[in-house]
């Protein structure tokens, strides 16, 4: 099937992108693997006319926003993001009415329609720099209140208004989970994303983006032990890319169900034209592109 996929991709001038949370069989057949914003940039740089985006809807939308002339296909139409669905364009407009002098900063884990209502986007790795870059003293941060609280601690000269959203997977991490992991794996370094609750992040050995977590393990000396507090796909990847290091998942049920909907058969169907392309309103794309472009400039 891998041979079939490679042949189909070549014939259709298609570039396959896969998020780190995809299953390893999907990651192995992809032309590019990365976090959501890395993949959007790779999509923009690819010369191919068709992009097969193995991830969730907001990621495919971001690729379409940055590559409006390309065909972007999400192999599984209903692969969504519960956190992205927690905020709507109407929510953003209401927040603007309540806080007319505030800048609106959106995590990339948002729909194109929400991005279109915001001033600037950010990733978990760029959020601190983006917050420093805005001229307003107040920042409405959405939708992830945990990431917002993490950044607010690091940018004390701004007043943050946090939206009440979260990642259902990462939000389940507790301080008790961290303490239990230290007992189970003594000496192991605990790495979390800042989308986890602040009380858990405070007890970890480090917090950062998916790419940061991967780099911390892959660049460490052989023999290291790590507890990874994010989706199982990261641990699966590290077991291939960081031999000689021991990696353990923080919680046994650390799975993003939407990320794991995509199968190899779905990719084949997408390459055969049996999945509809991502379509977005031009006005929405233009407004959302402005917010993404401001982030890229930072």
NORTALIN-V754971 format. One record per residue. N is the residue number from 0. NEAR is the number of other C-alpha atoms within 8 Angstrom. D_CENTER is the distance of its C-alpha to the mean C-alpha in Angstrom with 2 decimals. Layout:
N:NEAR:D_CENTER
N:NEAR:D_CENTER
This chain:
0:5:27.71
1:6:25.79
2:6:28.81
3:7:28.78
4:12:25.13
5:9:25.84
6:8:28.97
7:11:27.41
8:12:24.65
9:8:27.44
10:7:29.71
11:8:27.16
12:9:25.77
13:13:22.28
14:13:19.28
15:13:16.97
16:14:13.28
17:16:11.41
18:13:8.04
19:11:8.96
20:12:9.07
21:14:11.71
22:8:15.25
23:9:17.07
24:7:19.41
25:13:16.73
26:12:15.30
27:6:18.96
28:10:19.86
29:11:17.04
30:8:18.03
31:9:14.72
32:11:12.08
33:11:9.03
34:10:5.39
35:9:4.34
36:10:6.93
37:8:9.16
38:15:9.58
39:12:10.50
40:9:12.95
41:9:14.26
42:12:14.84
43:9:16.80
44:6:18.78
45:7:19.71
46:4:23.27
47:9:22.91
48:9:23.64
49:12:21.39
50:14:17.70
51:15:16.76
52:13:13.02
53:14:12.37
54:14:9.24
55:12:9.26
56:13:11.12
57:14:9.10
58:13:7.66
59:14:11.34
60:12:12.58
61:10:11.00
62:14:12.65
63:13:15.76
64:12:15.91
65:9:16.01
66:9:18.21
67:7:20.50
68:5:23.23
69:10:21.37
70:11:21.13
71:13:17.59
72:14:17.70
73:17:15.37
74:13:17.52
75:9:17.21
76:8:17.71
77:5:16.95
78:12:13.56
79:11:11.95
80:11:9.76
81:8:12.39
82:14:10.87
83:12:10.57
84:10:14.09
85:8:15.42
86:13:16.08
87:9:18.28
88:9:19.86
89:6:22.98
90:8:21.39
91:12:20.45
92:9:24.00
93:8:25.56
94:9:23.82
95:11:25.10
96:7:28.54
97:6:28.57
98:7:27.34
99:6:28.68
100:7:28.43
101:11:24.78
102:11:21.94
103:12:18.95
104:14:15.58
105:15:12.48
106:14:8.93
107:11:7.02
108:11:6.13
109:14:9.78
110:11:12.27
111:13:14.23
112:10:17.18
113:13:15.75
114:17:14.57
115:14:18.16
116:11:19.62
117:14:17.92
118:11:19.17
119:14:16.19
120:15:12.39
121:14:10.48
122:9:7.54
123:10:8.21
124:9:10.42
125:8:12.17
126:11:12.70
127:10:16.08
128:8:17.38
129:13:16.43
130:12:18.24
131:8:21.20
132:7:21.38
133:7:22.17
134:5:25.88
135:8:25.89
136:8:26.66
137:11:24.69
138:14:20.97
139:13:19.63
140:15:16.07
141:15:14.02
142:17:12.79
143:16:11.79
144:14:15.18
145:13:14.37
146:11:12.14
147:12:14.87
148:10:17.60
149:10:16.31
150:11:16.40
151:11:19.64
152:7:21.31
153:7:20.68
154:10:21.77
155:7:25.00
156:5:26.61
157:10:24.42
158:9:24.74
159:10:21.53
160:8:21.66
161:12:18.87
162:10:17.90
163:8:18.33
164:11:14.94
165:12:12.80
166:10:10.58
167:8:13.57
168:10:12.75
169:12:12.18
170:11:14.80
171:8:17.41
172:11:17.66
173:9:21.03
174:9:23.24
175:6:25.45
176:11:22.87
177:13:22.70
178:8:26.51
179:8:27.01
180:11:24.81
181:10:26.88
182:7:30.00
183:6:28.88
184:8:27.65
185:7:29.79
186:6:28.90
187:10:25.32
188:9:22.69
189:12:20.00
190:14:16.47
191:14:13.91
192:13:10.63
193:14:11.86
194:12:10.42
195:14:13.58
196:13:16.88
197:10:18.78
198:8:21.69
199:13:19.75
200:13:18.00
201:6:21.55
202:8:22.91
203:12:20.43
204:7:21.33
205:8:18.19
206:11:14.76
207:13:11.94
208:10:8.55
209:9:7.93
210:9:10.08
211:9:12.49
212:13:13.07
213:10:13.81
214:8:16.04
215:8:17.82
216:12:18.93
217:9:19.68
218:6:21.70
219:7:23.57
220:5:27.18
221:7:27.95
222:7:28.90
223:11:26.08
224:11:24.78
225:13:21.28
226:14:19.87
227:13:16.12
228:13:14.68
229:11:11.46
230:11:11.13
231:10:14.26
232:11:12.85
233:13:12.38
234:12:16.01
235:9:17.21
236:10:15.97
237:13:17.53
238:11:20.70
239:7:21.08
240:7:19.98
241:9:21.51
242:8:24.94
243:7:27.21
244:12:24.65
245:9:24.37
246:11:21.00
247:9:21.03
248:12:18.54
249:12:18.97
250:7:19.40
251:5:20.75
252:4:18.86
253:11:15.29
254:8:14.11
255:9:11.59
256:6:14.33
257:9:12.60
258:12:10.61
259:11:14.11
260:8:16.05
261:14:16.10
262:8:19.26
263:9:21.15
264:6:23.57
265:10:20.99
266:13:20.18
267:10:23.97
268:11:24.47
269:14:21.93
270:13:23.77
271:7:27.02
272:7:26.14
273:7:25.97
274:11:22.63
275:9:22.61
276:8:20.74
277:11:18.26
278:4:20.64
279:8:20.07
280:6:22.82
281:6:23.71
282:6:24.10
283:11:20.66
284:12:19.18
285:10:21.38
286:11:20.52
287:16:16.74
288:11:17.24
289:11:19.23
290:14:16.50
291:12:14.08
292:8:17.15
293:10:18.06
294:11:14.84
295:6:15.48
296:5:19.03
297:7:18.20
